[in-house]
């Protein structure tokens, strides 16, 4: 489990979690809409999924044969509670 608080200007750089396969569930809360995002690579392009104001759930799967390159950026207060299943 992880608990993270991102402040305005915080980020988590690109990574894959290749050392810990499995499904990921993240419950996130953002103070302001469209000022923080979960970013991932798809077909060589960066896809940004901006957070809404308040609570939301992000789900994704980590597989060694199909790694998900992803990052987080925040220009607002953002809390993230993550679990691997």
Secondary structure by P-SEA (a helix, b strand, c coil): cbbbbbccccccccccccccccbbbbbbbbccccccccccccccbbbbbcccccccccccccccccccccccccccbbbbbbbcc
